Amino acid sequence: MTQPEHRHAWMRQWHHAAVALAEVRRRELAQMNDADALAAAERILNLWSIATTQPARVSGLVEQQRLFQRIRQ
């Protein structure tokens, strides 16, 4: 199998997987009741609150550059 043929086969495989996963998602959403939907929405909203309340983690690079600038002056 040549590289272009291999690439096309790979793309076809992923396309079929995407179609199958979309069908699974559609079926799961159709079977979801109100309590499940509320629980899913609450989990999503909790992720947002965790992301906005935790301090941002920085590498320290900006602080390091600031210190180097002081040393140079």
N, C-alpha and C positions, 0 to 999 in steps of 0.2 A: 504494500500500500504506500503510495507516494505521500509526501507531506501534505499537499492540498487535499487529497482524498481523506487522509487521517483527520485533518482539521474539519472538513465537512461532516465526517462521521461523528466527531466529537460535538460539533454544534448541533447536529440532529439529536444526539443523545440528550444534551442539555435542554433542548426545546421540548422533547417528550417529557422529560422530568419536570419542567416548568408547568406544562399542561396538567400533568398528574397532580402536582402539588397544589395548583390552583383549584382543581376539583376537590381535593381533600379539604382545603380551606373553605370552599363554598359549602360543602356538606357539613363541616363542623359548625360554621356560622348558622346554617339553617337549623341545626339541632340545638342551638344554644337557647336556654330559657332566660327569663329576666334576671334571675338570681346569678346565673353564670355571667351574663353581660355586665351586671353591676360589679361583681367581683373582679372581672377583667379590667373594667374601667378604673376601679379603685387601685389595682396593682400598677396600672400605667401612671396614674396621678401620684402615687407614692414614689415611683421612680423619679418623677420630675421634682418632687419636694426634696428628695435625698440629694439630687444633683445640684439643686440651688442652695441648699443649706450647708453643705459641706464646704470647707475652705478649699480654694483651688490649690492644687499641688504644683509647685513650680520647681524647676530644676536647680535654681540658684544661679543660673548663668547671668541674669540681669544684675543681681547683687554683686557677683564676681567682677563683672565689667565695671560696675560703679566703683568698686574698691581699686581696681587697676587704674582707673582714671584719676582717682585721688593720689595714688602713688606717683603717677607721671607728672602731676602738677607741682 
